[in-house]
Amino acid sequence: MFHGSGLFALLLMVLEWTCPGLSSPLRPICDLRVLDHFIKEAWDAEAAMRACKEDCSIATNVSVPLSRVDFDVWEAMNIVEQAQEVQSGLHVLNEAISSLQISNQTEVLQSHIDACIRNIANIRQVLRSLSIPEYVPLTSSEEDKEMQKVSSISELFQVHINFLRGKVRLLLANAPACQQGVS
């Protein structure tokens, strides 16, 4: 069962990262199967929301990051700019998904919301392991051009999946820490 072993692996990562007695830094997590696990959980959440109608509505539209990738633009960006775009998008997704916790949700929906929030935190931990720069807030004009609005929880989770499959995967696959052993 990956979920239990995934939590154990995450605990080991956190302990390795925070334990002051260790002389070595956190080892890079370059295996894209870790990301595939988060994508699968996001996919499961989105599938559950498609079946949910009235209990899964959003009172107001929420902002989410653009998930489509213009490869010419992406390739022209340096790693810091790519990291900023991914970190900013993860921040916005976390805010949007966290806003769902305010309303009275079903137990199933709440478990998917909690899982998505944990997964975003775990993805941020993976990015830290790769020495990807942390999130730095953008100005509102910069942020607005990179956003779209969604009107349902299903749409929100679909953007979440696409963001992970697109920009996050591209960043992880090309992270300098994962390229060091490649000749």
KEMI-53850 format. One record per residue (C-alpha): residue number from 1; residue in one letter; chain; x, y, z. Coordinates in Angstrom, 2 decimals, decimal comma. Layout:
# residues N
<node NUM; "A"; "A"; <X; Y; Z>>
...
This chain:
# residues 183
<node 1; "M"; "A"; <0,00; 0,00; 0,00>>
<node 2; "F"; "A"; <1,77; 3,14; -1,25>>
<node 3; "H"; "A"; <-0,21; 5,55; 0,92>>
<node 4; "G"; "A"; <1,20; 4,13; 4,16>>
<node 5; "S"; "A"; <4,68; 3,74; 2,76>>
<node 6; "G"; "A"; <4,40; 7,19; 1,21>>
<node 7; "L"; "A"; <3,68; 8,72; 4,59>>
<node 8; "F"; "A"; <6,62; 6,80; 6,06>>
<node 9; "A"; "A"; <8,89; 8,07; 3,26>>
<node 10; "L"; "A"; <7,64; 11,61; 3,83>>
<node 11; "L"; "A"; <8,34; 11,29; 7,55>>
<node 12; "L"; "A"; <11,86; 10,12; 6,78>>
<node 13; "M"; "A"; <12,35; 13,06; 4,41>>
<node 14; "V"; "A"; <11,16; 15,56; 6,99>>
<node 15; "L"; "A"; <13,31; 14,02; 9,72>>
<node 16; "E"; "A"; <16,33; 14,00; 7,41>>
<node 17; "W"; "A"; <15,68; 17,63; 6,46>>
<node 18; "T"; "A"; <15,07; 18,94; 9,98>>
<node 19; "C"; "A"; <17,43; 16,80; 12,05>>
<node 20; "P"; "A"; <20,34; 19,08; 13,02>>
<node 21; "G"; "A"; <22,65; 16,14; 13,78>>
<node 22; "L"; "A"; <22,83; 15,07; 10,16>>
<node 23; "S"; "A"; <25,73; 16,46; 8,20>>
<node 24; "S"; "A"; <24,30; 15,80; 4,74>>
<node 25; "P"; "A"; <21,48; 17,85; 3,18>>
<node 26; "L"; "A"; <18,22; 16,28; 2,07>>
<node 27; "R"; "A"; <18,86; 14,05; -0,94>>
<node 28; "P"; "A"; <17,12; 15,14; -4,12>>
<node 29; "I"; "A"; <13,89; 13,31; -4,92>>
<node 30; "C"; "A"; <14,13; 12,90; -8,68>>
<node 31; "D"; "A"; <11,89; 9,88; -9,19>>
<node 32; "L"; "A"; <8,85; 11,07; -11,13>>
<node 33; "R"; "A"; <6,85; 8,14; -9,74>>
<node 34; "V"; "A"; <6,51; 10,23; -6,57>>
<node 35; "L"; "A"; <4,76; 12,92; -8,61>>
<node 36; "D"; "A"; <2,71; 10,23; -10,38>>
<node 37; "H"; "A"; <1,36; 9,18; -6,97>>
<node 38; "F"; "A"; <0,20; 12,77; -6,27>>
<node 39; "I"; "A"; <-1,33; 12,99; -9,75>>
<node 40; "K"; "A"; <-3,23; 9,74; -9,17>>
<node 41; "E"; "A"; <-4,65; 11,05; -5,88>>
<node 42; "A"; "A"; <-5,67; 14,30; -7,58>>
<node 43; "W"; "A"; <-7,26; 12,24; -10,36>>
<node 44; "D"; "A"; <-9,22; 10,20; -7,79>>
<node 45; "A"; "A"; <-10,45; 13,42; -6,15>>
<node 46; "E"; "A"; <-11,54; 14,88; -9,48>>
<node 47; "A"; "A"; <-13,36; 11,65; -10,43>>
<node 48; "A"; "A"; <-15,22; 11,68; -7,11>>
<node 49; "M"; "A"; <-16,23; 15,31; -7,68>>
<node 50; "R"; "A"; <-17,60; 14,57; -11,16>>
<node 51; "A"; "A"; <-20,09; 12,21; -9,52>>
<node 52; "C"; "A"; <-20,96; 14,78; -6,87>>
<node 53; "K"; "A"; <-23,41; 17,46; -7,98>>
<node 54; "E"; "A"; <-25,10; 19,79; -5,48>>
<node 55; "D"; "A"; <-22,93; 18,88; -2,48>>
<node 56; "C"; "A"; <-19,84; 19,81; -4,48>>
<node 57; "S"; "A"; <-20,75; 23,24; -5,79>>
<node 58; "I"; "A"; <-18,70; 26,35; -5,15>>
<node 59; "A"; "A"; <-20,54; 29,45; -3,89>>
<node 60; "T"; "A"; <-18,27; 31,82; -5,85>>
<node 61; "N"; "A"; <-15,76; 31,34; -8,62>>
<node 62; "V"; "A"; <-12,21; 30,76; -7,41>>
<node 63; "S"; "A"; <-8,91; 31,73; -9,01>>
<node 64; "V"; "A"; <-6,57; 28,98; -10,12>>
<node 65; "P"; "A"; <-3,30; 29,05; -12,04>>
<node 66; "L"; "A"; <-3,22; 28,55; -15,78>>
<node 67; "S"; "A"; <-2,31; 24,93; -16,32>>
<node 68; "R"; "A"; <-1,56; 24,92; -20,03>>
<node 69; "V"; "A"; <2,09; 25,09; -21,01>>
<node 70; "D"; "A"; <3,42; 27,14; -23,91>>
<node 71; "F"; "A"; <6,60; 25,12; -24,47>>
<node 72; "D"; "A"; <8,40; 27,91; -26,33>>
<node 73; "V"; "A"; <7,82; 30,30; -23,43>>
<node 74; "W"; "A"; <8,64; 27,61; -20,85>>
<node 75; "E"; "A"; <11,93; 26,68; -22,55>>
<node 76; "A"; "A"; <12,91; 30,35; -22,75>>
<node 77; "M"; "A"; <12,54; 30,71; -18,97>>
<node 78; "N"; "A"; <15,44; 30,00; -16,62>>
<node 79; "I"; "A"; <15,04; 27,54; -13,74>>
<node 80; "V"; "A"; <14,32; 30,34; -11,24>>
<node 81; "E"; "A"; <11,50; 31,70; -13,40>>
<node 82; "Q"; "A"; <10,08; 28,21; -13,92>>
<node 83; "A"; "A"; <10,29; 27,54; -10,18>>
<node 84; "Q"; "A"; <8,56; 30,84; -9,42>>
<node 85; "E"; "A"; <5,72; 29,94; -11,78>>
<node 86; "V"; "A"; <5,31; 26,47; -10,25>>
<node 87; "Q"; "A"; <5,60; 27,68; -6,65>>
<node 88; "S"; "A"; <3,15; 30,50; -7,32>>
<node 89; "G"; "A"; <0,71; 28,07; -8,96>>
<node 90; "L"; "A"; <0,98; 25,64; -6,04>>
<node 91; "H"; "A"; <0,32; 28,52; -3,64>>
<node 92; "V"; "A"; <-2,80; 29,57; -5,58>>
<node 93; "L"; "A"; <-4,04; 25,97; -5,82>>
<node 94; "N"; "A"; <-3,49; 25,50; -2,09>>
<node 95; "E"; "A"; <-5,46; 28,69; -1,36>>
<node 96; "A"; "A"; <-8,30; 27,65; -3,69>>
<node 97; "I"; "A"; <-8,53; 24,12; -2,30>>
<node 98; "S"; "A"; <-8,20; 25,35; 1,29>>
<node 99; "S"; "A"; <-11,10; 27,75; 0,71>>
<node 100; "L"; "A"; <-13,32; 24,70; 0,21>>
<node 101; "Q"; "A"; <-12,81; 23,72; 3,85>>
<node 102; "I"; "A"; <-14,85; 26,71; 5,02>>
<node 103; "S"; "A"; <-18,14; 25,36; 3,73>>
<node 104; "N"; "A"; <-19,95; 22,34; 5,14>>
<node 105; "Q"; "A"; <-18,70; 19,52; 2,95>>
<node 106; "T"; "A"; <-19,46; 15,85; 2,88>>
<node 107; "E"; "A"; <-17,01; 13,53; 4,62>>
<node 108; "V"; "A"; <-15,84; 12,15; 1,26>>
<node 109; "L"; "A"; <-15,26; 15,61; -0,17>>
<node 110; "Q"; "A"; <-13,46; 16,72; 2,99>>
<node 111; "S"; "A"; <-11,12; 13,72; 2,77>>
<node 112; "H"; "A"; <-10,25; 14,61; -0,86>>
<node 113; "I"; "A"; <-9,68; 18,25; 0,09>>
<node 114; "D"; "A"; <-7,40; 17,22; 2,97>>
<node 115; "A"; "A"; <-5,49; 14,81; 0,70>>
<node 116; "C"; "A"; <-4,96; 17,52; -1,95>>
<node 117; "I"; "A"; <-3,67; 19,98; 0,65>>
<node 118; "R"; "A"; <-1,28; 17,35; 2,03>>
<node 119; "N"; "A"; <-0,12; 16,50; -1,48>>
<node 120; "I"; "A"; <0,68; 20,13; -2,27>>
<node 121; "A"; "A"; <2,71; 20,32; 0,95>>
<node 122; "N"; "A"; <4,51; 17,11; -0,04>>
<node 123; "I"; "A"; <5,24; 18,44; -3,53>>
<node 124; "R"; "A"; <6,72; 21,56; -1,93>>
<node 125; "Q"; "A"; <8,93; 19,26; 0,16>>
<node 126; "V"; "A"; <10,06; 17,46; -3,01>>
<node 127; "L"; "A"; <10,88; 20,84; -4,57>>
<node 128; "R"; "A"; <12,91; 21,81; -1,47>>
<node 129; "S"; "A"; <14,85; 18,55; -1,81>>
<node 130; "L"; "A"; <15,82; 19,72; -5,31>>
<node 131; "S"; "A"; <16,89; 23,16; -4,05>>
<node 132; "I"; "A"; <14,03; 24,73; -6,01>>
<node 133; "P"; "A"; <13,55; 28,31; -4,78>>
<node 134; "E"; "A"; <10,66; 28,88; -2,36>>
<node 135; "Y"; "A"; <7,51; 30,78; -3,27>>
<node 136; "V"; "A"; <7,91; 34,56; -3,50>>
<node 137; "P"; "A"; <4,62; 36,47; -3,86>>
<node 138; "L"; "A"; <4,10; 38,18; -7,19>>
<node 139; "T"; "A"; <2,58; 41,59; -7,63>>
<node 140; "S"; "A"; <-1,16; 41,41; -8,23>>
<node 141; "S"; "A"; <-0,80; 42,47; -11,90>>
<node 142; "E"; "A"; <1,71; 39,65; -12,54>>
<node 143; "E"; "A"; <-0,48; 37,17; -10,70>>
<node 144; "D"; "A"; <-3,69; 38,16; -12,53>>
<node 145; "K"; "A"; <-2,26; 37,37; -15,98>>
<node 146; "E"; "A"; <-1,42; 33,84; -14,86>>
<node 147; "M"; "A"; <-4,89; 33,05; -13,45>>
<node 148; "Q"; "A"; <-8,22; 31,73; -14,56>>
<node 149; "K"; "A"; <-11,53; 31,28; -12,74>>
<node 150; "V"; "A"; <-13,33; 28,00; -12,12>>
<node 151; "S"; "A"; <-16,91; 27,55; -10,98>>
<node 152; "S"; "A"; <-16,96; 23,97; -9,69>>
<node 153; "I"; "A"; <-14,92; 21,71; -7,47>>
<node 154; "S"; "A"; <-14,53; 19,28; -10,37>>
<node 155; "E"; "A"; <-12,99; 22,05; -12,51>>
<node 156; "L"; "A"; <-10,69; 23,03; -9,63>>
<node 157; "F"; "A"; <-9,41; 19,47; -9,26>>
<node 158; "Q"; "A"; <-9,02; 19,16; -13,07>>
<node 159; "V"; "A"; <-6,77; 22,25; -13,06>>
<node 160; "H"; "A"; <-4,88; 20,70; -10,13>>
<node 161; "I"; "A"; <-4,25; 17,52; -12,16>>
<node 162; "N"; "A"; <-3,23; 19,42; -15,28>>
<node 163; "F"; "A"; <-0,89; 21,70; -13,32>>
<node 164; "L"; "A"; <0,85; 18,68; -11,78>>
<node 165; "R"; "A"; <1,03; 16,81; -15,11>>
<node 166; "G"; "A"; <2,32; 19,89; -16,91>>
<node 167; "K"; "A"; <4,36; 22,55; -15,19>>
<node 168; "V"; "A"; <5,29; 20,62; -12,05>>
<node 169; "R"; "A"; <6,40; 17,57; -14,07>>
<node 170; "L"; "A"; <8,46; 19,73; -16,43>>
<node 171; "L"; "A"; <10,17; 21,46; -13,51>>
<node 172; "L"; "A"; <10,95; 18,21; -11,69>>
<node 173; "A"; "A"; <12,13; 16,41; -14,84>>
<node 174; "N"; "A"; <14,59; 19,20; -15,64>>
<node 175; "A"; "A"; <15,68; 20,19; -12,13>>
<node 176; "P"; "A"; <19,45; 20,75; -12,04>>
<node 177; "A"; "A"; <19,79; 18,53; -8,95>>
<node 178; "C"; "A"; <18,40; 15,63; -10,99>>
<node 179; "Q"; "A"; <20,66; 16,28; -13,97>>
<node 180; "Q"; "A"; <23,99; 16,06; -12,15>>
<node 181; "G"; "A"; <24,48; 12,34; -12,73>>
<node 182; "V"; "A"; <23,35; 12,51; -16,37>>
<node 183; "S"; "A"; <26,08; 12,74; -18,99>>
